[in-house]
């Protein structure tokens, strides 16, 4: 059972739909940044999550297992922690 599965059971199945990298993802209301990445099909080992609120960005770099509350229609982006390719 994954972290997301356990959190889904613990929250009584309360889920919300958020956007990660422009794609809708259904996640538990109470979750972790790494679980959100996993549900979006993104490797949490090589990425971290950033919450976008208007013109503000809230990074969860280094805090992937911190419990967060997400809200319906929130926007997130993933950021790769790997090397940046050069031309």
Secondary structure, 3 states (H helix, E strand, C coil): CCHHHHHHHHCCCCEEEEEECCEEEEEECEEEHHHHHHHCCCCCCCEEEEEEECCEEEECCCCCCCEEECCCCCEEEEEECCCCCCC
